[in-house]
């Protein structure tokens, strides 16, 4: 039986080979990203390909990175009186 992460690597190599250098895979932790890199390298060797590894990042690093690139929401003034409808 093929491990899930190996299947993911093979599927992306087969279907998105040209886009992989531009891709970034988000994983729940560094361990799963490491397993993906190993599965990716193994799949490339099995297919006789030498491809550049796609970028990987943990979900916490991804959220932290996005938090620095997105503008914070405007603050709502709670002290404003409400209008009757």
C-alpha positions, 0 to 999 in steps of 0.5 A: 500500500502506498503511503498517503504522503507518497501518493500526494508527491507522485500526483503532483509530480505527474500532474503539476510538474511544471508548476512545482517550483512555484508551489508551496505546501502547507503542513501541520508540522515540520515532521510531515514536511520532512516526510513529504520531502523524502517522499518527493525525492523518492518519487523523483528517483523512481521516475528518473526525474531531477526536479526542484523541491517545492517550498514547504511551510508549517501552518503556524509559520504560514499564518504568521507570514500572512498576518504580516502581509494583511492589513488589520481590520478597522476598529469599530467604535463601541462608544457610538450611540446606537440608532433606533430602527 
